[in-house]
């Protein structure tokens, strides 16, 4: 210990000893005693599993056997697992469907319309676990000669905008007798090459630790809750949607190619913050030809601020399919008050620039401007 000016001692020796101990520990962790993590080969490591059939329609009393296959991280097939655990996501569904330890499904009672039983399988291999889920709908009786269609029924078309959701209701019926399965809800699939363009119902099974209830739930794609029968557009282009359903023991398949387009409308919002005005979103907006733009003044009423929009090419801003009482119908948009909006339609591909100007109100907002552009493609 070292004496201080007031005669007391500091515990320098103790601290020095502690620092030396920590340094020795760190040195020991970095030498030959360090733990080297196990590196797995992508060619043998479990990557994903697939449950088949992915969707099934069964009559009361029917049985079927589920099959689980998998792939390694490099895409090689896996057909042998250390173990597979089958079960139901919702305990109450045990009144409608029974699943044995070997994956045999027995239909016990009719399931609710648009609410199939969700069966899950979790496969374990070399300390890793992956899972998949399937839908099982139970009807009171069966019929023969069923067909499957996921084709759009006019006036509907096979088209979807980026960021938009859509529900495709499969039609399973005998076209001769008109017997039909009501309230069908299935999981769709898509080609691997289209995965960047399209989303659909995807299970969350990526577990390497003890499984939790959360990990055993399925998650819809997208924040808006797209679920069974649902798809969502991600990027523009063409994408195939595939439906595989085993109907009363017969495997049916149908597919449809969707055109993913840019959104039919966007909203350009001008609002306030402590520094001045800002765009609530990025100032570049992409819409499809013939799409509409909503120009929204989001200033709170206490600021008394109006906003106008001036276009480099005012002739391109035409009458929208969503006309409003504020800001006229075409061309430049005169000042509109707080929490009001005006609309314009842009018919032809191109880039259209605009300037928004704040008038009235209080400093520092009054007289401020901001710019943006609309890309029509």
C-alpha positions as semicolon CSV with decimal commas, in nm:
position;residue;x (nm);y (nm);z (nm)
1;X;0,000;0,000;0,000
2;X;0,108;0,360;-0,075
3;X;0,042;0,639;0,181
4;X;-0,148;0,944;0,054
5;X;-0,126;1,307;0,167
6;X;-0,400;1,254;0,426
7;X;-0,221;0,955;0,568
8;X;-0,454;0,698;0,423
9;X;-0,344;0,418;0,195
10;X;-0,468;0,319;-0,147
11;X;-0,502;-0,044;-0,238
12;X;-0,257;-0,024;-0,527
13;X;-0,112;-0,367;-0,455
14;X;-0,455;-0,527;-0,465
15;X;-0,540;-0,355;-0,791
16;X;-0,208;-0,451;-0,946
17;X;-0,266;-0,812;-0,848
18;X;-0,616;-0,801;-0,997
19;X;-0,490;-0,655;-1,325
20;X;-0,218;-0,917;-1,344
21;X;-0,473;-1,192;-1,290
22;X;-0,697;-1,057;-1,569
23;X;-0,401;-1,027;-1,805
24;X;-0,295;-1,383;-1,729
25;X;-0,646;-1,506;-1,795
26;X;-0,667;-1,325;-2,129
27;X;-0,327;-1,464;-2,229
28;X;-0,436;-1,816;-2,142
29;X;-0,753;-1,777;-2,353
30;X;-0,553;-1,679;-2,659
31;X;-0,288;-1,953;-2,657
32;X;-0,298;-2,330;-2,704
33;X;-0,581;-2,349;-2,451
34;X;-0,824;-2,156;-2,679
35;X;-1,140;-2,330;-2,798
36;X;-1,159;-2,378;-3,173
37;X;-1,516;-2,373;-3,306
38;X;-1,635;-2,670;-3,506
39;X;-1,657;-2,588;-3,876
40;X;-1,934;-2,773;-4,055
41;X;-1,926;-2,865;-4,419
42;X;-2,201;-2,704;-4,628
43;X;-2,225;-3,032;-4,819
44;X;-2,341;-3,222;-4,510
45;X;-2,500;-2,956;-4,287
46;X;-2,880;-2,959;-4,262
47;X;-3,015;-2,655;-4,444
48;X;-3,392;-2,698;-4,472
49;X;-3,664;-2,960;-4,466
50;X;-3,983;-3,003;-4,669
51;X;-4,305;-3,166;-4,552
52;X;-4,514;-3,357;-4,807
53;X;-4,794;-3,322;-4,883
54;X;-4,774;-2,951;-4,815
55;X;-5,154;-2,924;-4,831
56;X;-5,415;-3,197;-4,796
57;X;-5,793;-3,231;-4,814
58;X;-5,914;-3,537;-4,620
59;X;-6,254;-3,684;-4,540
60;X;-6,345;-3,799;-4,189
61;X;-6,189;-4,143;-4,135
62;X;-5,916;-4,101;-4,399
63;X;-5,548;-4,156;-4,319
64;X;-5,227;-4,051;-4,490
65;X;-4,855;-4,060;-4,410
66;X;-4,644;-3,745;-4,407
67;X;-4,300;-3,752;-4,566
68;X;-4,007;-3,532;-4,462
69;X;-3,717;-3,466;-4,695
70;X;-3,439;-3,212;-4,667
71;X;-3,142;-3,044;-4,827
72;X;-2,795;-2,956;-4,711
73;X;-2,670;-2,599;-4,726
74;X;-2,517;-2,683;-5,064
75;X;-2,845;-2,828;-5,196
76;X;-2,772;-3,200;-5,170
77;X;-3,078;-3,413;-5,082
78;X;-3,128;-3,555;-4,732
79;X;-3,370;-3,841;-4,670
80;X;-3,235;-3,978;-4,341
81;X;-3,260;-3,791;-4,009
82;X;-3,161;-3,867;-3,652
83;X;-3,526;-3,820;-3,556
84;X;-3,844;-3,644;-3,667
85;X;-4,106;-3,505;-3,430
86;X;-4,460;-3,457;-3,561
87;X;-4,729;-3,252;-3,392
88;X;-5,010;-3,000;-3,415
89;X;-4,952;-2,627;-3,377
90;X;-5,281;-2,584;-3,191
91;X;-5,373;-2,835;-2,921
92;X;-5,746;-2,789;-2,984
93;X;-5,698;-2,935;-3,335
94;X;-5,647;-3,278;-3,177
95;X;-6,027;-3,303;-3,188
96;X;-6,011;-3,290;-3,568
97;X;-5,680;-3,453;-3,662
98;X;-5,455;-3,709;-3,499
99;X;-5,085;-3,736;-3,584
100;X;-4,884;-4,040;-3,480
101;X;-4,516;-4,044;-3,390
102;X;-4,440;-4,189;-3,732
103;X;-4,627;-3,917;-3,920
104;X;-4,956;-4,095;-3,989
105;X;-5,241;-3,842;-4,004
106;X;-5,596;-3,954;-3,924
107;X;-5,894;-3,728;-3,995
108;X;-6,134;-3,732;-3,696
109;X;-6,382;-3,448;-3,749
110;X;-6,464;-3,165;-3,988
111;X;-6,237;-2,861;-3,965
112;X;-6,357;-2,502;-3,981
113;X;-6,395;-2,328;-4,315
114;X;-6,085;-2,123;-4,412
115;X;-5,912;-2,251;-4,098
116;X;-5,727;-2,576;-4,170
117;X;-5,535;-2,776;-3,913
118;X;-5,164;-2,687;-3,913
119;X;-4,941;-2,992;-3,883
120;X;-4,572;-2,945;-3,817
121;X;-4,268;-3,168;-3,846
122;X;-3,928;-3,095;-3,693
123;X;-3,633;-3,295;-3,820
124;X;-3,309;-3,333;-3,623
125;X;-2,972;-3,418;-3,774
126;X;-2,622;-3,382;-3,628
127;X;-2,734;-3,145;-3,355
128;X;-2,934;-2,917;-3,587
129;X;-3,310;-2,889;-3,627
130;X;-3,521;-2,760;-3,912
131;X;-3,895;-2,774;-3,961
132;X;-4,187;-2,729;-4,194
133;X;-4,563;-2,701;-4,165
134;X;-4,852;-2,834;-4,374
135;X;-5,223;-2,764;-4,390
136;X;-5,490;-3,033;-4,344
137;X;-5,856;-2,958;-4,412
138;X;-6,110;-3,218;-4,307
139;X;-6,452;-3,252;-4,473
140;X;-6,740;-3,475;-4,369
141;X;-6,721;-3,680;-4,691
142;X;-6,519;-3,708;-5,012
143;X;-6,594;-3,697;-5,383
144;X;-6,404;-3,820;-5,687
145;X;-6,288;-3,641;-6,000
146;X;-6,166;-3,327;-5,822
147;X;-5,966;-3,063;-6,011
148;X;-5,758;-2,776;-5,875
149;X;-5,744;-2,422;-6,012
150;X;-5,565;-2,110;-5,890
151;X;-5,628;-1,917;-6,212
152;X;-5,778;-1,567;-6,174
153;X;-6,149;-1,539;-6,245
154;X;-6,236;-1,233;-6,460
155;X;-6,238;-0,943;-6,398
156;X;-5,945;-1,043;-6,175
157;X;-5,609;-1,076;-6,352
158;X;-5,274;-1,234;-6,266
159;X;-5,114;-0,906;-6,168
160;X;-4,987;-0,765;-5,840
161;X;-4,813;-0,443;-5,745
162;X;-4,490;-0,420;-5,545
163;X;-4,567;-0,406;-5,173
164;X;-4,927;-0,517;-5,224
165;X;-5,089;-0,830;-5,085
166;X;-5,336;-1,061;-5,253
167;X;-5,537;-1,364;-5,150
168;X;-5,575;-1,638;-5,410
169;X;-5,857;-1,873;-5,314
170;X;-5,802;-2,219;-5,469
171;X;-6,099;-2,381;-5,639
172;X;-6,125;-2,758;-5,581
173;X;-6,428;-2,911;-5,748
174;X;-6,562;-3,182;-5,977
175;X;-6,654;-2,988;-6,293
176;X;-6,914;-3,248;-6,389
177;X;-7,102;-3,297;-6,062
178;X;-7,015;-2,951;-5,924
179;X;-6,911;-3,106;-5,591
180;X;-6,673;-2,854;-5,434
181;X;-6,456;-2,814;-5,125
182;X;-6,560;-2,496;-4,946
183;X;-6,327;-2,261;-4,757
184;X;-5,996;-2,390;-4,893
185;X;-5,680;-2,232;-4,745
186;X;-5,335;-2,351;-4,856
187;X;-4,967;-2,269;-4,856
188;X;-4,838;-2,157;-5,193
189;X;-4,489;-2,214;-5,325
190;X;-4,281;-2,036;-5,589
191;X;-3,981;-2,120;-5,800
192;X;-3,647;-2,053;-5,633
193;X;-3,556;-1,811;-5,911
194;X;-3,865;-1,603;-5,825
195;X;-3,803;-1,581;-5,451
196;X;-3,682;-1,220;-5,477
197;X;-3,997;-1,115;-5,662
198;X;-4,264;-1,287;-5,457
199;X;-4,343;-1,381;-5,098
200;X;-4,598;-1,618;-4,954
201;X;-4,671;-1,795;-4,625
202;X;-4,334;-1,914;-4,486
203;X;-4,275;-2,106;-4,161
204;X;-4,015;-1,988;-3,911
205;X;-3,798;-2,288;-3,836
206;X;-3,430;-2,205;-3,797
207;X;-3,344;-2,355;-3,462
208;X;-3,016;-2,489;-3,327
209;X;-3,102;-2,471;-2,958
210;X;-3,386;-2,610;-2,743
211;X;-3,708;-2,533;-2,923
212;X;-3,936;-2,262;-2,787
213;X;-4,306;-2,201;-2,843
214;X;-4,221;-1,894;-3,050
215;X;-3,992;-2,092;-3,277
216;X;-4,267;-2,347;-3,336
217;X;-4,507;-2,088;-3,471
218;X;-4,542;-2,008;-3,838
219;X;-4,492;-1,655;-3,952
220;X;-4,678;-1,482;-4,235
221;X;-4,472;-1,296;-4,487
222;X;-4,475;-0,922;-4,470
223;X;-4,574;-0,684;-4,198
224;X;-4,940;-0,671;-4,296
225;X;-5,001;-1,032;-4,201
226;X;-5,024;-1,218;-4,532
227;X;-5,125;-1,568;-4,435
228;X;-5,260;-1,881;-4,599
229;X;-5,374;-1,821;-4,959
230;X;-5,173;-1,498;-4,948
231;X;-4,897;-1,367;-5,174
232;X;-4,705;-1,038;-5,182
233;X;-4,511;-0,865;-5,457
234;X;-4,149;-0,776;-5,377
235;X;-3,993;-0,654;-5,700
236;X;-4,114;-0,606;-6,055
237;X;-4,108;-0,891;-6,305
238;X;-4,277;-1,225;-6,371
239;X;-4,312;-1,488;-6,097
240;X;-4,478;-1,828;-6,084
241;X;-4,714;-1,921;-5,798
242;X;-4,751;-2,296;-5,745
243;X;-5,021;-2,488;-5,557
244;X;-4,976;-2,853;-5,456
245;X;-5,273;-3,015;-5,281
246;X;-5,347;-3,381;-5,209
247;X;-5,724;-3,410;-5,243
248;X;-5,879;-3,732;-5,107
249;X;-5,560;-3,923;-5,185
250;X;-5,494;-3,774;-5,529
251;X;-5,215;-3,518;-5,576
252;X;-5,326;-3,211;-5,772
253;X;-5,108;-2,926;-5,896
254;X;-5,172;-2,593;-6,064
255;X;-4,962;-2,284;-6,126
256;X;-5,007;-1,931;-6,254
257;X;-4,756;-1,669;-6,362
258;X;-4,803;-1,327;-6,204
259;X;-4,686;-0,995;-6,337
260;X;-4,542;-0,784;-6,055
261;X;-4,571;-0,416;-6,138
262;X;-4,480;-0,090;-5,970
263;X;-4,744;0,047;-5,730
264;X;-5,052;0,215;-5,880
265;X;-5,013;0,504;-5,636
266;X;-4,773;0,665;-5,388
267;X;-4,800;0,941;-5,125
268;X;-4,561;1,237;-5,112
269;X;-4,592;1,383;-4,762
270;X;-4,462;1,721;-4,648
271;X;-4,449;1,772;-4,269
272;X;-4,269;1,971;-4,000
273;X;-3,994;1,898;-3,753
274;X;-3,785;2,116;-3,523
275;X;-3,545;2,216;-3,802
276;X;-3,777;2,291;-4,088
277;X;-3,973;2,082;-4,334
278;X;-3,903;1,728;-4,435
279;X;-4,041;1,461;-4,658
280;X;-4,194;1,182;-4,450
281;X;-4,059;0,931;-4,702
282;X;-3,777;0,937;-4,954
283;X;-3,831;1,210;-5,211
284;X;-3,824;0,968;-5,505
285;X;-4,149;0,785;-5,574
286;X;-4,194;0,508;-5,831
287;X;-4,536;0,430;-5,978
288;X;-4,671;0,237;-6,274
289;X;-4,779;0,421;-6,593
290;X;-5,123;0,566;-6,534
291;X;-5,065;0,567;-6,159
292;X;-5,160;0,846;-5,923
293;X;-4,964;1,052;-5,672
294;X;-5,117;1,181;-5,350
295;X;-4,957;1,510;-5,240
296;X;-5,023;1,548;-4,869
297;X;-4,975;1,855;-4,649
298;X;-4,913;1,700;-4,307
299;X;-4,846;2,025;-4,117
300;X;-5,042;2,043;-3,795
301;X;-5,315;2,305;-3,799
302;X;-5,150;2,519;-3,529
303;X;-4,868;2,603;-3,772
304;X;-5,113;2,752;-4,022
305;X;-4,889;2,642;-4,309
306;X;-5,008;2,574;-4,664
307;X;-4,808;2,375;-4,920
308;X;-4,806;2,403;-5,299
309;X;-4,641;2,175;-5,558
310;X;-4,494;2,302;-5,884
311;X;-4,397;2,055;-6,160
312;X;-4,123;2,102;-6,419
313;X;-4,372;1,962;-6,671
314;X;-4,713;2,061;-6,542
315;X;-4,886;1,909;-6,847
316;X;-4,786;1,561;-6,727
317;X;-4,987;1,602;-6,405
318;X;-5,332;1,496;-6,525
319;X;-5,666;1,420;-6,364
320;X;-5,640;1,132;-6,117
321;X;-5,875;0,838;-6,069
322;X;-5,898;0,967;-5,711
323;X;-6,003;1,332;-5,752
324;X;-6,010;1,558;-5,444
325;X;-6,175;1,887;-5,351
326;X;-5,839;2,053;-5,281
327;X;-5,568;2,166;-5,520
328;X;-5,762;2,145;-5,845
329;X;-5,756;1,847;-6,079
330;X;-5,453;1,887;-6,307
331;X;-5,129;2,080;-6,350
332;X;-4,952;2,257;-6,064
333;X;-5,109;2,228;-5,719
334;X;-5,195;2,562;-5,554
335;X;-5,148;2,601;-5,176
336;X;-5,356;2,357;-4,973
337;X;-5,408;2,366;-4,597
338;X;-5,286;2,134;-4,325
339;X;-5,392;1,770;-4,329
340;X;-5,528;1,798;-4,682
341;X;-5,410;1,642;-5,004
342;X;-5,438;1,675;-5,381
343;X;-5,395;1,407;-5,647
344;X;-5,243;1,389;-5,994
345;X;-5,216;1,108;-6,246
346;X;-4,904;1,045;-6,457
347;X;-4,977;0,851;-6,775
348;X;-4,645;0,807;-6,952
349;X;-4,310;0,656;-6,848
350;X;-4,053;0,914;-6,746
351;X;-3,914;1,117;-6,457
352;X;-4,118;1,411;-6,334
353;X;-3,961;1,658;-6,090
354;X;-4,149;1,880;-5,847
355;X;-4,085;2,153;-5,589
356;X;-4,297;2,191;-5,276
357;X;-4,319;2,536;-5,118
358;X;-4,454;2,627;-4,775
359;X;-4,653;2,950;-4,749
360;X;-4,813;3,125;-4,452
361;X;-4,749;2,975;-4,112
362;X;-4,464;3,073;-3,887
363;X;-4,082;3,083;-3,921
364;X;-3,879;2,884;-4,001
365;X;-4,137;2,701;-4,211
366;X;-4,284;2,980;-4,419
367;X;-4,106;3,016;-4,752
368;X;-3,917;2,687;-4,714
369;X;-3,897;2,452;-5,012
370;X;-3,814;2,090;-5,081
371;X;-3,784;1,897;-5,406
372;X;-3,864;1,548;-5,525
373;X;-3,929;1,337;-5,831
374;X;-4,174;1,079;-5,961
375;X;-4,045;0,793;-6,171
376;X;-4,311;0,634;-6,389
377;X;-4,206;0,294;-6,523
